[in-house]
Amino acid sequence: MNLSDEEEQEVLKVMRSQMLTLLHGEYVKKFEEEFAHYIGVKHAIAVNTGTAALHIAIAALDIGPGDEVIVPPFTFIASASSILHNNAIPIFADIDDKSYTLDPNSVREKITDKTKAIIPVHLAGIGADTKALTEIAEKKGLFIIEDAAQSIGTKCYNKKVGAMGHLGCFSFYPSKNMTTGEGGMITTNDDLLAEQCRLIRHHGEPEWYVYNRLGYNYRMTEIQGAIGRVQLKKINDFIEVRNQNAQYLTKATLDIPGIEPPFVPDYCEPAFNYWIGRINPDILGLTKPQFLKVFPRSKVLYPKPLYETKIFQEKIAYSKGCPWSCPYYGKKIDYTKIKLPVVEKVTQEIFALDIHPKVTKEILDENIEIMRNLSKE
Ligand SMILES: *Cc1c(COP(=O)(O)O)cnc(C)c1O
């Protein structure tokens, strides 16, 4: 986290104003305008978490019982649980062996007459192939919801992520490229979708005691908005430091046998959130769990594909087996039978290292040294 006096001063201003919610103050509203400008979209809707952003985005597209949504299994649970929150069915497609983001070819194979949307996840600052995915979506009449939680500031095909899909979802959890403590944002160029997102964020209530659709209280607070505005002013500096740190690790690991630095696709200008390394267990003579143990500073970055977790293996969501047993669905899905070869290999080999602005050169050097020594042993 990178909070300074400036955030403190702005938070004090909010507190002294006595106006703590977006229904009364102006901070969240300004933060939304500034964030929309930064991403390059018409609308931004601030919410209280990235998970809420995804939940709302899917609801705003009227995706629900009987609908399928394609999502990668190499991501944080919220990318998929937000589909379940809407009573729809997550369908997992495989990832690309180099970018670790959705593989358009696998997506194509997973499309059925029930498919309504694709959720590409931009992973740790590396963008998914938005162009290939958009082409598929357009051909099949599907929506694209970008999960850009980990990739604030990443560009694909010269556009910021979150500006290409019908909706983009961001998180401001402390580990992301900028923070508001907890917080999230939805971005879109579509006026009607923006209006629906605002409604769903606030009880489906366009004016006091008028309830036009099912909604929630997913509002961002003014204190979060005040912090977010200051953080957004510094986002390019944060990203520059993160990218420099990533580059430093990449350069140093290029010649370490058994350690592979992250791959940056041609179409992508990354805003690195973590540095994603890949081990070759045969060359290193270590499995991933062994590697993580002898290198405690390395992070697991997804121990298994999401479909191998209990919630999917045992299909636990709503009572009576919904959404899978919902009569609108009428199909059988068995996540224990799913085999996606790339993600199953990748989860055995990927780890992550911190590169945020508080990581010193000493720590980076230490990490490099550890990896070098492990490779020699
Ligand atoms: C962090 C994250 C989220 C959710 O964000 P929260 O603000 O923690 O709810 C969603 N998707 C991905 C890929 C994330 O990394």
The ligand as a Tripos MOL2 file, in Angstrom:
@<TRIPOS>MOLECULE
LIG
   15    15     1     0     0
SMALL
NO_CHARGES

@<TRIPOS>ATOM
      1 C1         -9.0320   -8.9180   -6.6820 C.3       1 LIG1
      2 C2         -9.8030   -9.5800   -7.7430 C.ar      1 LIG1
      3 C3        -11.2110   -9.5200   -7.8100 C.ar      1 LIG1
      4 C4        -12.1040   -9.0300   -6.7290 C.3       1 LIG1
      5 O1        -11.7900   -7.9180   -6.0900 O.3       1 LIG1
      6 P1        -12.2660   -7.5760   -4.6000 P.3       1 LIG1
      7 O2        -12.1590   -6.0890   -4.6080 O.co2     1 LIG1
      8 O3        -11.2850   -8.2320   -3.6750 O.co2     1 LIG1
      9 O4        -13.6520   -8.0490   -4.3970 O.co2     1 LIG1
     10 C5        -11.8320  -10.0540   -8.9290 C.ar      1 LIG1
     11 N1        -11.1510  -10.6580   -9.8940 N.ar      1 LIG1
     12 C6         -9.8040  -10.7610   -9.8590 C.ar      1 LIG1
     13 C7         -9.1060  -11.4410  -10.9900 C.3       1 LIG1
     14 C8         -9.1020  -10.2560   -8.7720 C.ar      1 LIG1
     15 O5         -7.7740  -10.4030   -8.7260 O.3       1 LIG1
@<TRIPOS>BOND
     1     1     2 1
     2     2     3 ar
     3     2    14 ar
     4     3     4 1
     5     3    10 ar
     6     4     5 1
     7     5     6 1
     8     6     7 2
     9     6     8 1
    10     6     9 1
    11    10    11 ar
    12    11    12 ar
    13    12    13 1
    14    12    14 ar
    15    14    15 1
@<TRIPOS>SUBSTRUCTURE
     1 LIG1         1 GROUP 0 **** ****
